[in-house]
Amino acid sequence: MKFYLDDLPILFPYDYVYPEQYAYMRDMKRALDGKGHCLLEMPSGTGKTVSLLSLIVAYQLHYPERRKLIYCSRTVPEIEKALAELKRLMDYRHAQGAKEPFLGLGLTSRRNLCVHPDVSREKHGETVDARCRSLTAPWVREQHQQQQQTGDQMNVDVELCAFYEHLENADDSATIPSGVYTLEDMKEWGRENTYCPYFLARRMIPFANVVIFSYHYLLDPKIAELVSKEMSKDSIVVFDEAHNIDNVCTESLSIDITRPMLDASARSCRALMDKVTELKASNSEKLQNEYSRLVEGLREVQAARETEELMANPVLPEDILHESIPGNIRRAEHFVAFLQRFVEYLKTRMRVLHVVSENSNAFLQHVKEVTFIDKKPLRFTSERLGSLIRTLELSDLADFRNLQKVAAFATLVSTYQKGFLLILEPFENDQDTIPNPVLHFVCLDATIAIKPVFDRFSSVIITSGTLSPMELYPTLLGFKPLVIESYPMTLTRNCFLPLMVTRGSDQVAISSKFEVRNDLAVVRNFGNILLEFAKITPDGLVCFFPSYLYMESIVSAWNDIGMLQEVLKYKLIFIETPDAAETSIALENYRTACNNGRGAVLLSVARGKVSEGVDFDHQYGRAVILFGIPYQYTESRLLKARLEYLRDHSNIRENDFLTFDAMRHGAQCVGRVLRGKSDYGIMVFADKRFARQDKRAKLPKWLARGVTDASLNLSTDMAVALSKQFLRVMAQPVGDAEQGTQGGTRVAGRHGRVGVSLWDEKMVADVAAAERIQQQKSAGVLQPGTVGIAALR
Ligand code: SF4
């Protein structure tokens, strides 16, 4: 369908648009028009991605100065989904006669894009990177060339990658035609034309209209500069699935150093020293050349690392890059000795048996007192190590990974002061007696990593299905949104049923509160909820616990009281573990069990792999149970430090942040089962605290609207009775009939939904006209966020 938002023509690849999609696009356009940022919460399964792409692509093509969209998502499957959606949209636009040249592509790691017959078979990303580097590093190519020039063709034993060579030799003529390329399309094109898809994609970024990649390409300073420096200020940036974006920001600037890492680093230092001595004897000119380059400043060095993102510097301010490297680390052997001293210092620091918490300045002061190492050379450590690795022509970087981390730590700790803290924990748990020290360098302030993005790009869109409570994001991320909006879900049948179960059938209150969580009555009542829902839920039932520790203790208690055996009579049970491979197998088997018809139970944890990015649509999730409120482990020193920082610097109280964080993760978990309007599911919030207004108010608007008085403060048997009724209604087929009554509830077929939850072209035009009149009435002044969806109906 085609409709207009003001004078902007939108081609939307479906016959109908949801009212919330229309409102979403309209508000986004407002932010783009005003060159401002926005924060938009769109219910799960309401076509957020397609609305976003339809609007922005139309906007880009209408206003040629906004040529680029940078779309960031979290996982590779999400990137693939967005690319597929973009492809569908562009196909539709072409079918409608819009024949504009357009390039859309995705960028991800070598592991997902490599087409080399041997290298692409490797399973681990790090191995693919290392092997690729050993085929493409400049010195490897140089060696190959020398061998070719000197020896006869038969004796050339330095291997190269044909795909990379062809691309390099093609220079600027290596391009891809207009179109949208999924990761698979890109590989296909690479194979056919003998171009490496990974490097080709990177090369094409400046020419692409839409680039889809993971958050890290913009937020992680270690790689952000390498891929994002070409992006113009007028680019539109989108962070999708952004409910956790503040944590991604803080994690991208945090580093943990452990004792084994330091031991490995010390070994790497010795290996480096041997290499330096070797090179000094065989070709000292190379070291001398490096020395001269370093005197010139880092800008020169920078040019050499275009393809080496792993060697990229954590972050160095622009002015530093023009300075020359401090004299005491210019010579290779001096630098390695410097590194050795620093590693030894860290080892000694780790020998303490009490927790140490200090800021960067205190740490640097101590380093100076003990080792005479200054702050300035420390700042250059990471870059200097990268340069040395290149000079020594080391391609297999796996051995140096730990040393690189230590070097990144040195650079970060000497570059950042405010918003960072060093915490040295000698024991893994407070009860342990054998030390296992970890030195955490933690970023407490999410604004630091994202500030360059807000400063550089005029429109940044932060969106997700679960952003509530939204008020905290502007403070947490340090930006002023032009538009903040949360959209309800227009439904003609209530396809999800939130239930606040506060007590068991025996009327004992249930909660995952620390004081009561292990009471036998609570454990038994939680078990009863699982058992009762296992009996009535068709197909899949997903359960979430606040932590692995709690899940383990409660599952073992259920086992002891025979609860698991009871559940097994109705459904198979699968459990998520911290091991990613094990969890993937459990998930696969869970899906098989759901496909077989009997269904299964999946026990998992909030904030785990399953709660983020795994969808349980249709038969894979007909009910989800949240056992307790997923609060973070509040005794963690890292969390305490962040809470203190937020309280002192952002005026966010500890409790407010903890509840905000728990509720956004809770909403994320329950949202997994509803992936579209044709889907349906029961959402059980099993904790008496969920019934409180302060908790409910923090649920997303679309979800909170489903919570009625009848679904508050329920006991297990009441919840089961409501669920049975709900499932009976949902099990009825919805045809295209105008309207009907099923099980006492009014439902609508497609024609019944038109005008309510579906709008056709004419209805959109009417709404737009009504909006215009309203705008004129209010003298053309429309406050941001004042026109909600309710006003349109
Ligand atoms: S250059 Fe490309 S195709 Fe060749 S090994 Fe590296 S990633 Fe694979």
Residues whose N, C-alpha, C, O or C-beta is under 5 A from the ligand:
A	BS01	SF4	R110 C114 V115 H116 V119 C132 C161 F163 Y164 C196 Y198
